[in-house]
Amino acid sequence: MTADFTVTKFSWRKVAEKVSEVAGKPYSANYVREVASGYRTNHQLTIILQNLGIVKKEVA
């Protein structure tokens, strides 16, 4: 059996900086990560994360 996994690593801090810039409001890296994982809900951030390619579908 072969492991054909592709792992994409990125900095949640950098994602939060970009999201904050687009949204015009500061967001922490932890909060953005929780929204992306579906642990928290924020419709505006979900749309921004989709546009940035961080999440593929609506998480909430």
Biopython code that builds the backbone (N, CA, C, O; Angstrom):
import numpy as np
from Bio.PDB.StructureBuilder import StructureBuilder

atoms = [
    (1, "MET", "N", (0.842, -1.178, 0.000)),
    (1, "MET", "CA", (0.000, 0.000, 0.000)),
    (1, "MET", "C", (0.887, 1.241, 0.000)),
    (1, "MET", "O", (1.829, 1.339, 0.786)),
    (2, "THR", "N", (0.587, 2.166, -0.866)),
    (2, "THR", "CA", (1.374, 3.389, -0.933)),
    (2, "THR", "C", (0.580, 4.539, -0.338)),
    (2, "THR", "O", (-0.649, 4.573, -0.411)),
    (3, "ALA", "N", (1.288, 5.459, 0.240)),
    (3, "ALA", "CA", (0.666, 6.653, 0.823)),
    (3, "ALA", "C", (0.730, 7.779, -0.200)),
    (3, "ALA", "O", (1.788, 8.371, -0.416)),
    (4, "ASP", "N", (-0.381, 8.067, -0.817)),
    (4, "ASP", "CA", (-0.441, 9.124, -1.828)),
    (4, "ASP", "C", (-1.198, 10.318, -1.272)),
    (4, "ASP", "O", (-2.244, 10.702, -1.796)),
    (5, "PHE", "N", (-0.673, 10.888, -0.229)),
    (5, "PHE", "CA", (-1.314, 12.025, 0.408)),
    (5, "PHE", "C", (-0.569, 13.300, 0.062)),
    (5, "PHE", "O", (0.660, 13.315, -0.013)),
    (6, "THR", "N", (-1.305, 14.345, -0.144)),
    (6, "THR", "CA", (-0.712, 15.658, -0.363)),
    (6, "THR", "C", (-1.095, 16.523, 0.827)),
    (6, "THR", "O", (-2.278, 16.708, 1.114)),
    (7, "VAL", "N", (-0.114, 17.040, 1.501)),
    (7, "VAL", "CA", (-0.355, 17.872, 2.667)),
    (7, "VAL", "C", (0.004, 19.308, 2.319)),
    (7, "VAL", "O", (1.112, 19.598, 1.867)),
    (8, "THR", "N", (-0.945, 20.191, 2.535)),
    (8, "THR", "CA", (-0.709, 21.604, 2.298)),
    (8, "THR", "C", (-0.613, 22.292, 3.649)),
    (8, "THR", "O", (-1.559, 22.272, 4.437)),
    (9, "LYS", "N", (0.516, 22.889, 3.903)),
    (9, "LYS", "CA", (0.701, 23.605, 5.166)),
    (9, "LYS", "C", (0.664, 25.100, 4.882)),
    (9, "LYS", "O", (1.205, 25.577, 3.884)),
    (10, "PHE", "N", (0.019, 25.819, 5.776)),
    (10, "PHE", "CA", (0.016, 27.265, 5.667)),
    (10, "PHE", "C", (-0.090, 27.847, 7.057)),
    (10, "PHE", "O", (-0.448, 27.152, 8.008)),
    (11, "SER", "N", (0.215, 29.092, 7.169)),
    (11, "SER", "CA", (0.211, 29.791, 8.450)),
    (11, "SER", "C", (-1.162, 30.396, 8.700)),
    (11, "SER", "O", (-1.643, 31.206, 7.908)),
    (12, "TRP", "N", (-1.793, 30.000, 9.804)),
    (12, "TRP", "CA", (-3.098, 30.574, 10.158)),
    (12, "TRP", "C", (-2.960, 32.060, 10.461)),
    (12, "TRP", "O", (-3.908, 32.820, 10.263)),
    (13, "ARG", "N", (-1.801, 32.482, 10.935)),
    (13, "ARG", "CA", (-1.567, 33.910, 11.191)),
    (13, "ARG", "C", (-1.629, 34.700, 9.891)),
    (13, "ARG", "O", (-2.231, 35.772, 9.836)),
    (14, "LYS", "N", (-1.006, 34.167, 8.844)),
    (14, "LYS", "CA", (-1.029, 34.849, 7.550)),
    (14, "LYS", "C", (-2.428, 34.832, 6.939)),
    (14, "LYS", "O", (-2.852, 35.803, 6.313)),
    (15, "VAL", "N", (-3.132, 33.729, 7.123)),
    (15, "VAL", "CA", (-4.518, 33.665, 6.647)),
    (15, "VAL", "C", (-5.357, 34.709, 7.375)),
    (15, "VAL", "O", (-6.166, 35.402, 6.758)),
    (16, "ALA", "N", (-5.161, 34.821, 8.703)),
    (16, "ALA", "CA", (-5.913, 35.799, 9.492)),
    (16, "ALA", "C", (-5.598, 37.220, 9.052)),
    (16, "ALA", "O", (-6.492, 38.065, 9.010)),
    (17, "GLU", "N", (-4.342, 37.497, 8.723)),
    (17, "GLU", "CA", (-3.966, 38.831, 8.231)),
    (17, "GLU", "C", (-4.698, 39.146, 6.935)),
    (17, "GLU", "O", (-5.222, 40.247, 6.770)),
    (18, "LYS", "N", (-4.739, 38.191, 6.017)),
    (18, "LYS", "CA", (-5.411, 38.403, 4.739)),
    (18, "LYS", "C", (-6.922, 38.550, 4.932)),
    (18, "LYS", "O", (-7.545, 39.424, 4.330)),
    (19, "VAL", "N", (-7.505, 37.699, 5.767)),
    (19, "VAL", "CA", (-8.942, 37.768, 6.051)),
    (19, "VAL", "C", (-9.272, 39.111, 6.686)),
    (19, "VAL", "O", (-10.264, 39.741, 6.318)),
    (20, "SER", "N", (-8.462, 39.552, 7.624)),
    (20, "SER", "CA", (-8.695, 40.834, 8.293)),
    (20, "SER", "C", (-8.617, 41.988, 7.303)),
    (20, "SER", "O", (-9.396, 42.938, 7.380)),
    (21, "GLU", "N", (-7.676, 41.899, 6.378)),
    (21, "GLU", "CA", (-7.531, 42.934, 5.356)),
    (21, "GLU", "C", (-8.776, 42.994, 4.462)),
    (21, "GLU", "O", (-9.278, 44.077, 4.162)),
    (22, "VAL", "N", (-9.260, 41.841, 4.045)),
    (22, "VAL", "CA", (-10.435, 41.784, 3.175)),
    (22, "VAL", "C", (-11.689, 42.224, 3.922)),
    (22, "VAL", "O", (-12.515, 42.961, 3.383)),
    (23, "ALA", "N", (-11.829, 41.763, 5.177)),
    (23, "ALA", "CA", (-13.035, 42.058, 5.961)),
    (23, "ALA", "C", (-13.025, 43.470, 6.531)),
    (23, "ALA", "O", (-14.084, 44.018, 6.836)),
    (24, "GLY", "N", (-11.846, 44.067, 6.681)),
    (24, "GLY", "CA", (-11.750, 45.401, 7.263)),
    (24, "GLY", "C", (-11.927, 45.392, 8.772)),
    (24, "GLY", "O", (-12.272, 46.407, 9.377)),
    (25, "LYS", "N", (-11.685, 44.232, 9.370)),
    (25, "LYS", "CA", (-11.863, 44.058, 10.810)),
    (25, "LYS", "C", (-10.830, 43.028, 11.275)),
    (25, "LYS", "O", (-10.636, 42.014, 10.605)),
    (26, "PRO", "N", (-10.167, 43.267, 12.402)),
    (26, "PRO", "CA", (-9.129, 42.317, 12.821)),
    (26, "PRO", "C", (-9.706, 41.002, 13.350)),
    (26, "PRO", "O", (-10.648, 40.997, 14.143)),
    (27, "TYR", "N", (-9.128, 39.900, 12.901)),
    (27, "TYR", "CA", (-9.494, 38.561, 13.375)),
    (27, "TYR", "C", (-8.231, 37.833, 13.794)),
    (27, "TYR", "O", (-7.181, 37.991, 13.173)),
    (28, "SER", "N", (-8.333, 37.034, 14.849)),
    (28, "SER", "CA", (-7.181, 36.270, 15.315)),
    (28, "SER", "C", (-7.030, 34.997, 14.481)),
    (28, "SER", "O", (-7.984, 34.517, 13.868)),
    (29, "ALA", "N", (-5.824, 34.473, 14.475)),
    (29, "ALA", "CA", (-5.553, 33.243, 13.741)),
    (29, "ALA", "C", (-6.374, 32.087, 14.306)),
    (29, "ALA", "O", (-6.879, 31.255, 13.553)),
    (30, "ASN", "N", (-6.505, 32.036, 15.624)),
    (30, "ASN", "CA", (-7.262, 30.963, 16.251)),
    (30, "ASN", "C", (-8.730, 31.018, 15.843)),
    (30, "ASN", "O", (-9.330, 29.986, 15.544)),
    (31, "TYR", "N", (-9.310, 32.213, 15.829)),
    (31, "TYR", "CA", (-10.712, 32.367, 15.451)),
    (31, "TYR", "C", (-10.931, 31.962, 13.994)),
    (31, "TYR", "O", (-11.899, 31.268, 13.684)),
    (32, "VAL", "N", (-10.046, 32.386, 13.106)),
    (32, "VAL", "CA", (-10.163, 32.050, 11.694)),
    (32, "VAL", "C", (-10.053, 30.538, 11.509)),
    (32, "VAL", "O", (-10.805, 29.951, 10.731)),
    (33, "ARG", "N", (-9.128, 29.912, 12.214)),
    (33, "ARG", "CA", (-8.974, 28.454, 12.122)),
    (33, "ARG", "C", (-10.230, 27.739, 12.599)),
    (33, "ARG", "O", (-10.653, 26.756, 11.991)),
    (34, "GLU", "N", (-10.840, 28.233, 13.700)),
    (34, "GLU", "CA", (-12.059, 27.617, 14.221)),
    (34, "GLU", "C", (-13.229, 27.776, 13.256)),
    (34, "GLU", "O", (-14.046, 26.866, 13.123)),
    (35, "VAL", "N", (-13.318, 28.916, 12.585)),
    (35, "VAL", "CA", (-14.371, 29.112, 11.584)),
    (35, "VAL", "C", (-14.133, 28.168, 10.404)),
    (35, "VAL", "O", (-15.074, 27.551, 9.905)),
    (36, "ALA", "N", (-12.895, 28.057, 9.963)),
    (36, "ALA", "CA", (-12.570, 27.191, 8.829)),
    (36, "ALA", "C", (-12.852, 25.723, 9.130)),
    (36, "ALA", "O", (-13.241, 24.965, 8.241)),
    (37, "SER", "N", (-12.657, 25.324, 10.384)),
    (37, "SER", "CA", (-12.881, 23.925, 10.749)),
    (37, "SER", "C", (-14.351, 23.630, 11.029)),
    (37, "SER", "O", (-14.740, 22.466, 11.116)),
    (38, "GLY", "N", (-15.169, 24.669, 11.170)),
    (38, "GLY", "CA", (-16.583, 24.467, 11.451)),
    (38, "GLY", "C", (-16.929, 24.516, 12.925)),
    (38, "GLY", "O", (-18.094, 24.371, 13.295)),
    (39, "TYR", "N", (-15.926, 24.719, 13.775)),
    (39, "TYR", "CA", (-16.172, 24.782, 15.216)),
    (39, "TYR", "C", (-16.983, 26.020, 15.585)),
    (39, "TYR", "O", (-17.829, 25.971, 16.478)),
    (40, "ARG", "N", (-16.723, 27.126, 14.899)),
    (40, "ARG", "CA", (-17.483, 28.365, 15.075)),
    (40, "ARG", "C", (-18.138, 28.716, 13.740)),
    (40, "ARG", "O", (-17.725, 28.238, 12.683)),
    (41, "THR", "N", (-19.162, 29.558, 13.811)),
    (41, "THR", "CA", (-19.816, 29.984, 12.579)),
    (41, "THR", "C", (-19.665, 31.493, 12.401)),
    (41, "THR", "O", (-19.823, 32.266, 13.347)),
    (42, "ASN", "N", (-19.362, 31.886, 11.189)),
    (42, "ASN", "CA", (-19.299, 33.286, 10.804)),
    (42, "ASN", "C", (-19.451, 33.298, 9.283)),
    (42, "ASN", "O", (-18.515, 32.986, 8.548)),
    (43, "HIS", "N", (-20.642, 33.662, 8.832)),
    (43, "HIS", "CA", (-20.949, 33.574, 7.405)),
    (43, "HIS", "C", (-20.005, 34.436, 6.567)),
    (43, "HIS", "O", (-19.555, 34.006, 5.505)),
    (44, "GLN", "N", (-19.702, 35.647, 7.033)),
    (44, "GLN", "CA", (-18.809, 36.535, 6.284)),
    (44, "GLN", "C", (-17.422, 35.914, 6.129)),
    (44, "GLN", "O", (-16.853, 35.928, 5.037)),
    (45, "LEU", "N", (-16.881, 35.372, 7.212)),
    (45, "LEU", "CA", (-15.551, 34.756, 7.135)),
    (45, "LEU", "C", (-15.565, 33.512, 6.267)),
    (45, "LEU", "O", (-14.601, 33.245, 5.549)),
    (46, "THR", "N", (-16.645, 32.750, 6.325)),
    (46, "THR", "CA", (-16.737, 31.549, 5.505)),
    (46, "THR", "C", (-16.647, 31.895, 4.024)),
    (46, "THR", "O", (-15.962, 31.211, 3.264)),
    (47, "ILE", "N", (-17.332, 32.947, 3.619)),
    (47, "ILE", "CA", (-17.284, 33.375, 2.215)),
    (47, "ILE", "C", (-15.868, 33.824, 1.843)),
    (47, "ILE", "O", (-15.368, 33.481, 0.772)),
    (48, "ILE", "N", (-15.227, 34.590, 2.726)),
    (48, "ILE", "CA", (-13.855, 35.051, 2.453)),
    (48, "ILE", "C", (-12.906, 33.855, 2.364)),
    (48, "ILE", "O", (-12.053, 33.806, 1.479)),
    (49, "LEU", "N", (-13.051, 32.899, 3.271)),
    (49, "LEU", "CA", (-12.190, 31.710, 3.255)),
    (49, "LEU", "C", (-12.421, 30.883, 1.989)),
    (49, "LEU", "O", (-11.476, 30.306, 1.450)),
    (50, "GLN", "N", (-13.654, 30.819, 1.513)),
    (50, "GLN", "CA", (-13.936, 30.122, 0.254)),
    (50, "GLN", "C", (-13.251, 30.834, -0.911)),
    (50, "GLN", "O", (-12.654, 30.193, -1.776)),
    (51, "ASN", "N", (-13.342, 32.163, -0.927)),
    (51, "ASN", "CA", (-12.723, 32.935, -2.009)),
    (51, "ASN", "C", (-11.210, 32.804, -2.008)),
    (51, "ASN", "O", (-10.582, 32.857, -3.066)),
    (52, "LEU", "N", (-10.611, 32.631, -0.821)),
    (52, "LEU", "CA", (-9.163, 32.453, -0.714)),
    (52, "LEU", "C", (-8.738, 31.015, -0.989)),
    (52, "LEU", "O", (-7.547, 30.730, -1.119)),
    (53, "GLY", "N", (-9.713, 30.104, -1.079)),
    (53, "GLY", "CA", (-9.397, 28.694, -1.344)),
    (53, "GLY", "C", (-9.006, 27.914, -0.107)),
    (53, "GLY", "O", (-8.434, 26.830, -0.223)),
    (54, "ILE", "N", (-9.302, 28.437, 1.079)),
    (54, "ILE", "CA", (-8.956, 27.739, 2.323)),
    (54, "ILE", "C", (-9.983, 26.649, 2.615)),
    (54, "ILE", "O", (-9.613, 25.549, 3.027)),
    (55, "VAL", "N", (-11.258, 26.937, 2.408)),
    (55, "VAL", "CA", (-12.299, 25.926, 2.556)),
    (55, "VAL", "C", (-12.977, 25.735, 1.201)),
    (55, "VAL", "O", (-13.119, 26.683, 0.429)),
    (56, "LYS", "N", (-13.387, 24.520, 0.923)),
    (56, "LYS", "CA", (-13.950, 24.179, -0.384)),
    (56, "LYS", "C", (-15.465, 24.353, -0.427)),
    (56, "LYS", "O", (-16.020, 24.668, -1.480)),
    (57, "LYS", "N", (-16.135, 24.153, 0.692)),
    (57, "LYS", "CA", (-17.580, 24.277, 0.724)),
    (57, "LYS", "C", (-17.964, 24.978, 2.010)),
    (57, "LYS", "O", (-17.121, 25.203, 2.879)),
    (58, "GLU", "N", (-19.219, 25.320, 2.131)),
    (58, "GLU", "CA", (-19.682, 26.002, 3.345)),
    (58, "GLU", "C", (-19.565, 25.044, 4.517)),
    (58, "GLU", "O", (-20.080, 23.926, 4.471)),
    (59, "VAL", "N", (-18.879, 25.490, 5.578)),
    (59, "VAL", "CA", (-18.614, 24.633, 6.721)),
    (59, "VAL", "C", (-19.728, 24.639, 7.733)),
    (59, "VAL", "O", (-19.821, 23.712, 8.537)),
    (60, "ALA", "N", (-20.583, 25.651, 7.729)),
    (60, "ALA", "CA", (-21.632, 25.706, 8.739)),
    (60, "ALA", "C", (-22.997, 25.584, 8.115)),
    (60, "ALA", "O", (-24.004, 25.611, 8.823)),
]
sb = StructureBuilder()
sb.init_structure("model")
sb.init_model(0)
sb.init_chain("A")
sb.init_seg("    ")
for serial, (resi, resn, name, xyz) in enumerate(atoms, 1):
    if name == "N":
        sb.init_residue(resn, " ", resi, " ")
    sb.init_atom(name, np.array(xyz, "f"), 0.0, 1.0, " ", f" {name:<3s}", serial, name[0])
structure = sb.get_structure()
